[in-house]
Amino acid sequence: MAPLVSALRALDGVETRVLVTGQHRALLDSALAALGIVPDIDLRVSSGEGALDRMLAALLTAIGATLDRERPARVLVHGDTLTALAATLAAHLRRVPVAHVEAGLRSGDLFAPWPEEGSRRITGILADLHFAPTVAAADALRRENVPADAIHVTGNTVADALRMIQARIVARPDLAAAADRILARFVDRRIVTATMHRRENWPRLPAIARALARLARRDDLAIIIPLHPNPRVTDPLTAALGTLPNVALVPALDYPDFVRLMAASTLILTDSGGVQEEAPALGVPVLVLRDVTERGEGVAAGSVRLVGTDPEAIVAAATAVLDAPASTTPRQLYGDGYAADRIAAILVARLNA
Ligand SMILES: CC(=O)N[C@@H]1[C@@H](OP(=O)(O)OP(=O)(O)OC[C@H]2O[C@@H](n3ccc(=O)[nH]c3=O)[C@H](O)[C@@H]2O)O[C@H](CO)[C@@H](O)[C@@H]1O
């Protein structure tokens, strides 16, 4: 979303106010800082460990009160978090139109990813403007009877953010100094990066960790795991992998550092969504620790492979890639890196209509 904020703020005649809730505080602050975005409103809703319904209720009422004060002409939401869902509902309950960025992503399974698939389908019902990253996402919206003239295939802003941060790293290599320090510990090894945080995978983390421990027996590898700040994720991974010399469990990295780490990797194992888009753009093979994905384009292109969470399957698939390296041709599967400008132009045209 940060690239889109910059594009909107560059426009005359439109005032763009950025609301953040702090639902994913740790990653949010670094991503916004890396792309030079200062939020206007920070609701500081504690992500805590509360039940999802309590989180959604807190987000809904806090965002609703903000909309009553701010009285926007339109609300723009990105993706599938509870924050995006709450903002969509709060706007709808006030008849404020909603535009959805990263619209149309569907896995076909309401419980994978959970609760994101449900959140983004509900958002798709209530939004009147849909910015789809790809034709496949636009087709998914059409199957849900979203009017064709409400759908715009723009690419995803993830590609914009990646393009922008790569340019910044070239200009200022020190922006990725933390990644360089981690990589310097393993100069004689190939890098496998792993990230996982999906809620539906929490019970599977011990099994995933067993697979990573098996891979860590190889003396030609180093496995680097930036840890999502949730203790439900860090605890099982630390218990299983914390003492292995060629496994580096590190705090979640600032975006420039994580981009440098991805680019230096021979293979990435992840249950992430954005990484399924970024790694192909960097030419790095990805094994997805999920059974289904809303990003089928990467699978169809051969850049991404679904391996699930069974340790044997993960080890076999990773070994196959490591022993017969796949293509490393960068693939721009989710946009050319200029989605934000397209979306901003469409939004302004709609506001002025
Ligand atoms: C179901 C699903 O797939 N939904 C996705 C989910 O986001 P996600 O699964 O992509 O979340 P993460 O994996 O945390 O990555 C987020 C970004 O963080 C960067 N990163 C990662 C580790 C690190 O140490 N340092 C970093 O900087 C990384 O490069 C990436 O750009 O929700 C978003 C909002 O609703 C959706 O838009 C998106 O579809």
The ligand as a MOL file (V3000), in Angstrom:
LIG
                    3D

  0  0  0     0  0            999 V3000
M  V30 BEGIN CTAB
M  V30 COUNTS 39 41 0 0 0
M  V30 BEGIN ATOM
M  V30 1 C -3.2460 -14.7990 2.4570 0
M  V30 2 C -2.0650 -13.9560 2.1320 0
M  V30 3 O -1.1000 -14.4330 1.5950 0
M  V30 4 N -2.1290 -12.6260 2.4810 0
M  V30 5 C -0.9520 -11.8270 2.3490 0
M  V30 6 C -0.5960 -11.3670 3.7410 0
M  V30 7 O 0.7320 -10.9410 3.7710 0
M  V30 8 P 1.9690 -11.9620 3.7320 0
M  V30 9 O 1.5280 -13.3680 3.8990 0
M  V30 10 O 2.6860 -11.6390 2.4840 0
M  V30 11 O 2.8010 -11.5070 5.0220 0
M  V30 12 P 4.3790 -11.6830 5.2310 0
M  V30 13 O 4.7880 -13.0370 4.8590 0
M  V30 14 O 4.6400 -11.2130 6.6120 0
M  V30 15 O 5.0780 -10.6700 4.2110 0
M  V30 16 C 4.5850 -9.3650 4.1100 0
M  V30 17 C 5.7330 -8.5170 3.5930 0
M  V30 18 O 6.7370 -8.4730 4.6220 0
M  V30 19 C 8.0200 -8.6440 4.0450 0
M  V30 20 N 8.8880 -9.2070 5.0890 0
M  V30 21 C 8.7360 -10.5020 5.5050 0
M  V30 22 C 9.5550 -10.9980 6.4910 0
M  V30 23 C 10.5480 -10.1520 7.0780 0
M  V30 24 O 11.3190 -10.5390 7.9830 0
M  V30 25 N 10.6390 -8.8550 6.6310 0
M  V30 26 C 9.8220 -8.3660 5.6560 0
M  V30 27 O 9.9530 -7.1930 5.2770 0
M  V30 28 C 7.7850 -9.5290 2.8390 0
M  V30 29 O 8.7710 -9.2930 1.8440 0
M  V30 30 C 6.4170 -9.0910 2.3510 0
M  V30 31 O 6.5400 -8.0590 1.3960 0
M  V30 32 O -1.4130 -10.2640 4.1430 0
M  V30 33 C -1.3040 -9.1230 3.2850 0
M  V30 34 C -2.0720 -7.9600 3.8860 0
M  V30 35 O -3.4420 -8.2800 3.8860 0
M  V30 36 C -1.8700 -9.5030 1.9380 0
M  V30 37 O -1.7660 -8.3640 1.0780 0
M  V30 38 C -1.0940 -10.6750 1.3630 0
M  V30 39 O -1.7640 -11.1410 0.1880 0
M  V30 END ATOM
M  V30 BEGIN BOND
M  V30 1 1 1 2
M  V30 2 2 2 3
M  V30 3 1 2 4
M  V30 4 1 4 5
M  V30 5 1 5 6
M  V30 6 1 5 38
M  V30 7 1 6 7
M  V30 8 1 6 32
M  V30 9 1 7 8
M  V30 10 2 8 9
M  V30 11 1 8 10
M  V30 12 1 8 11
M  V30 13 1 11 12
M  V30 14 2 12 13
M  V30 15 1 12 14
M  V30 16 1 12 15
M  V30 17 1 15 16
M  V30 18 1 16 17
M  V30 19 1 17 18
M  V30 20 1 17 30
M  V30 21 1 18 19
M  V30 22 1 19 20
M  V30 23 1 19 28
M  V30 24 1 20 21
M  V30 25 1 20 26
M  V30 26 2 21 22
M  V30 27 1 22 23
M  V30 28 2 23 24
M  V30 29 1 23 25
M  V30 30 1 25 26
M  V30 31 2 26 27
M  V30 32 1 28 29
M  V30 33 1 28 30
M  V30 34 1 30 31
M  V30 35 1 32 33
M  V30 36 1 33 34
M  V30 37 1 33 36
M  V30 38 1 34 35
M  V30 39 1 36 37
M  V30 40 1 36 38
M  V30 41 1 38 39
M  V30 END BOND
M  V30 END CTAB
M  END
